[in-house]
Amino acid sequence: MTSTPRETLSPHATGPRLLARLTAPLRRAGWTEGELWDDTDEDDESGAGPLYREFSRSNFHISVIWNPADARLTIDDPTEHWDWDDGLPPLCPLDQPLTIDLSTHPTQAAKAEAARRAFAEAGLLDATRVHVPEQARDLCHDLVVQLWAATVHDAIGRHRCDGGGREAVAALGEEFSWRLGDGLRTYPLIVPDPVPSAAARGIAEWCWRRESDVEEWHFKIDDIAMARANIAATRAVMPHVYPEGVDWPAVRLALTAPTRRLADGQALAGTFEEGWTPVLASVHREIDLWQQADETLGPEAVLRMLTLHGSRTESVGEWWGSGWYETAARRAVARAATNGSVPAAVSAVFPDTEHLADTAATHPDLLDDDIFAWITEAVFKEGSLLREARLPVPPAMTLPDWAAHDLLDMLRPDSDEHEAPAADATLGRL
């Protein structure tokens, strides 16, 4: 007896399972799912009504509606009529509803990939960023402090139960606080969400690229090889970062293996030569620091801190592994293909531009030096185009006017006499 192909099963049979598959990238990006609702009409005997589920992350919320009848997935704002008394209001990370038409994708795998790419393009797979309206820019410092309090500070409090969170952070050193505070000073504002992929970039940036001794030995390795090394470090770390926290012993092994190689087979020990031993020692030093933070502040707080650090646009926010990088790489290839500016040398290797886009988005370190350099420049230009259009890079939601107004009233009830808090000093001390 032959089995029935999955795609020919009834919408009722495949609806909940398919919705779970479509939304899996959200769960991997730290979104927590709520109860599943079936909006099937009582008179509809097909059982093919829309399915509704809410997802939450750091007081930001989305509703996901899957309609099997027309194969449309809609991401919307469920918070319109929610009440709030103090602190941050419940918000949606999208300025407009997102509707994804999956009817032209024949298989469940194709539908799932199309949904994932749409989530990445909308910024839902990276940390949430917040753009504050011009008339409420005075809110920025207060909003940063509130975001920190509602995410990292609360997580530290749940872990320690002794009220000593500020002292525990201070014990890690002023340099630690200052470097971490760079993420809080970034604009648009970055929400310290628990996003494993962003936290992995944070580990790679802090423990490998910036705070280690790698920069002192950069003269041993050119920029393209360093980019390959950065991607290799991020890829090595990613399997060991979970929504529950970081497996630090596994991260240590991944980043300090004496035989570490790049995607092209190049051995890092041979590239850095006499610098490899001090580089490894410095990586151990930085991992020691973060393990201490994990023990004293808790795994959730550390995951959020690393997400913040790994999302800074001026540092690694546009690195490989982010939803923004993937989207920009695909856009860059599509733009070049449309205006006929793909270099002949690139077309000779990749006559199929879709293949080129897939490789650029997922495995750019496998490209030869010239093609990798071209992709890197093209991705940078995509960001420049958005900046010229005064659009945020990566994507950011705009704080609604009503929320800005209500927060201003709550935080500064007497705006003529109330001075803004010394937020810079607060951020410096975390």
N, C-alpha and C positions, 0 to 999 in steps of 0.2 A: 504494500500500500504506500502510495506516495504522500508526502506531507504537503500541506497547503502552504504556498509561499507567504511569508510574513506580510508582504505588501497587499495581498488580496484578502486579508482578514478584515472583518467589519471595523468601522471606525470606533465602535464602542470597545471592541477587544483591544485595539492598538492605541486608543487615545491616551489613557493614563501612562502606559509604558513609553509611548513615543514622546509625550510631554516630558517625562522624566529624562529621556535621552536628550531632548532639545535643550533642556535647562541645566544639564550637567555642568557646562562651563561656568554657570553662575555659582553653583555650589563650590566648585574648585576655586573660585575667586573670592570665597569667604562669605557669600550670601547664604543666609539661613532661610530655609523654606518653611512656610506655614501650612495650614490644612488645605487639602484639595477639595474644591467645590465643583459639582457637576450641575451646570445650568440647563440640562435637558428639559424641554417642555414636557409636562405630564402627558400631553396628548401625542407626543412624538414617540412612536414605538421602536424607532431605529436605534435609540440610545446613542445618537450621534451629536448631542448638543455640545456647546462650548464647555471647556474645562477652565477653571479659574484657580490660580494659586498666587499667594503673596510671598515676597522675599524681602528680607530686612538685613541691613548691615550698617552699624554705627548710626542708628537713628535716621537712616535713609531707607526708603521703602519703594518697591515697585510691585505692580500687579502684572501677572503674566496670564494672558487669555489665549487658549488654543482652540481654534474652531476647525474641527475635522471636515466640516462640510465644504469649506473653501480653502482649506490648508493655509490659513493665515494665523500668524503668531503676533499678538499685539502686546506691547509693553506700555503700561500707563501708570498714572498717579493714583494710588488708592487713598491718599491722605487728605483729600479735599475737604471733608467734613469732620476730620478728627479734631478732638479738643487737646489743648495743652495749657499748662498753668505757669511753668517756669522752665528755666534752662533753654535748651534748643528745641524748636518746634519740629515735629516729624515732617520730613521733606522727601521729595522725589528727586533723584539725581539727573532727571531728563527735563529739558525745557519744553519739549513737545512729545506727544505719544509717538512710539516707534512701532510701525506695522511692517512685518516681514512676510512677503508673499512666497510661500514655499511650494506653490502648486506646480511650478515648472520643474521642480527637482524630483526625479522619478523614484528614488530610493530613500529609505530612512537615513542612510549614511549621508547622502547628498543633502537632505533636509537639515540634518544635524550640523553639517559643516557650514551651510549657508547661514544658519542661525548663529553659530559661533562667530563667524566673521562679522555679522551685523552687531552682535554684542560688543566685539572688540572695537569696531568703528565708533560705537556710541560711548565708549569709555567705561562700560560696565564691567570689564574684566581687569581694569586697573583701579587704583585708589581713586575715590571720588574727589573731584576738584570743584571748588566753589568760587565763582566770580561775583563780586559784590557790586551792586548798582552804584553809579557815580555819586548819586545824592546820599549814599549811605557809606561812603568809603571810611568814615570815622569808625565804623563798626569793626574794621578788620582786626585790630588788636584784641578787642573784646571777644570777637568770634573765635580767633585762634585760641585764646585762653579757655573758652568754653568747650571747644572741640577737644583740646587736650584733656580737660577735666572729665569730659563725658566718655572718653575712650581710654587713654593710657592711665590717667590717674585712677579712674575707677577700677581698672584691671589690676593695678598695683595694690589698691586697697583690698580687693577680694582675695589677693594672694597672701598679703602680709597680716591683715587683721589687727595691726598694731598702730596704724596711723603714722608710721615712720617712712612713708614713701618718699617725701622730699629729701630726707636725710640719706636714704638708701641711694637715690640718684646722685646726690652730692658726693657720696663716698666713691663713686666711679671716676671722679676727677672733673676739673673745670673743662679740660679739653673735650672730654666725652660730651658734656652738656652743650658746649659751644658747637661742636660738629653736628650733633643731633638737632640743635636749634636752627641750623641752616634750613632744614626742611620746613620748620614752622614759619620761617621768614620768607618762604617762597610765595610768589603770587602768580596765578590764582592759588587760593589756599588749598592745601592738601589735607584731606581727612586721614588721620591715622587708622586706616581700616586694617583688618586682618587678612591680607591678600598674599598667599604663599609665593606666587610668582614674583611679585614686587619685593617681598622680603628676601627672596633668593638673590635678586639684583642688588639689594642693600648689602647682603653679606659679601657678594662678589666685589662690590665697589669699596666697601670699608676694609674687609679683611684681605683683599687681594690688590685692588688697584690704587687706592688712595692712602690709607693709613698704614699700609705695610711699607717696606723699603723698595717696592718695585720701581717707583718713580726715580729713585737714585741710580737705578741701573737701566733706565730707559734708553741710554745711549747704546746699549747692547742689542736693542731690538727696534726695528722701524715701526712706523705707525700702523701699517697694515697688519704686521705680525702681532702687535700689541692688541689690536682690535680682535684678532683671532683668539688671543690669549684671554681677553675679557669674556668673549662668548664662551670659550671652553670652561672658564671658571664658573660662569653663571649656569651653564648646562650641567656641570658636575655637582653643583649645589642643589639644583631644583628638586631632584628626587628625594631630598632629605628635609624638605620644608613642608609642613602639613598645617591644616587649619588649627590643629591643637598645639602647634609649636614646632621648634627646630630640633632635629636630632644632631646635636653638636658633635658627638664622637664621630658620626658618619661624615659630617661636613669637614671635620679636621682631616680624616683620612682622604677625602676627595680632593682637598686643596693642597695637601702636603705630600702626596705620593711622590717618591723620588723619581719615578719614571713617567711623570705626567707628560702628555703629548698634545699637540694641537690637532685639529681635524685633518690637516694635510700630512700628519705623521711626524712633524718636526718635534724633537724633544726639547722641552724648555730648559732642562739642565744644560744641554749643549749650547743653547742660544745665550743664556745668561752667564755661562762659564763660571768664573770665580764668584759671581754675584748670586748664584743660585742658593748657596748655603745661607747667607744672610737674609735673602728673601724669604726662604722657608722659615727661618727663625722668627722673622717679623710677622709672618702669617700666624704662626703658633701664638705669638704675643697677643695679637688682636682677637683671635678666637678665645683665648683665655679671658680676655676682658668681657666678651659677650657671654661666655659661660657664667662668669660671676654675676653679670646682670640678670641672666636667666634664673639663677638660684635666688637672688635677693629680690627681684622685681616680679618674677613669674613669667612663664612661657607666653601667655597671651599679651602681656605688656611689651615684651621683647619683640614678638611678631609684629605688633602694631608700630613699634619704634623703627624696626627694620623696613617695614612697608613705607613709612614716611621717608626714611633715608633713601630707599631705592626708587623713590618716585620724584626726586628733585630734577626738574627739567634742566637746570644748569649743570647737572652732574651726570646722572645715568637714566633720567626719565625717558630719554629717547633711545635707550639701548635696545639691542635685540632682546626678545622675550616679552616685551610689552605689547599690549594691544595697539598702542599708537604706532610703534615701529612697524608691525606687520601691516597695518592699514596704509601707512605712508609708503612702504616699499611697493605694495600692490598698486597704489595710485601712481607712483613714480613710473613704474613700468608701463601702465596703461596710458599715461600721458605721453611718454616717449613713443609708444607704438602708434598713438593717434596722430602725433605731429611729425612722425617719421624721423625722430632724432635718436633712435637706438643705434649706437655705433655699429659699423659693419662687423668689427671683430666680435662684438657681443652676439649679433644675429647669426654669425657663422657657427657659434657654439650652441646658441639657443634659437633655432628658427621658430619654435613655438613660444610665443610671448607668455602664454599662461604657465608654461613650464618654468620660464625665467622668473615670473612673478612668484610662483610657489617656492622656488629655490631662494630667491632674494628675501622672502618673508620668513622662511623657516631655517634655512641652512646657508646663510651668506658666507660663512667661513669655509665652505667647500668650493667657493668660486676662486678662480685664479686672481692674482693680485690686481690686474687691470680692471676686470669686471667688478671685483669687490670695491675697488676705489670708485668706479663709476656709480655703483649702487649707493655707496655712502654719500657721495655728492648729490645724487638725485633725491635721496631721502631728506637731506639737509634743505634742499630747495623747496620740497613740499612744506616743510615747516616755515620757511621764509615767506612763501605765498600766503599762508594763513596769517602770519604776523603782519604782512602788508595790508591784508584785509581786516586787520584789527580783530582777528579771531583767536581764541586761546589755543595754545599748543602745549600739551595734548588737550582733548576736549574737556570742557568744564561746564557745569550747570550754573545758571544765574540765580542768586538768592532772590526769591520773589519779593516784589515791592511790599506786599502785606507783611511778610516775615521780617524784612528789614525795618519797616515802620514799627511793628510790635516789639522787636528786640530793642530798638532805640528807646522806645517808651519805657520798657522794662529796665534796661541797663542805665539809662540816663533820664530819669523822670523829671529832673530840673536841668535841662541842657544848658541854661545860661550860667549856672553856678557849678555844675558838676564837671570836674575835670576828668579827661580820659585817664585811665590807670596807666601806671608806668609799665606798659606791656613789654617794652624792650628788655627791661631788667628782669621781668618775670620769665620771659622766654630764655634769657641767658642762663637762668637758674633752673629752668624747666619746672 
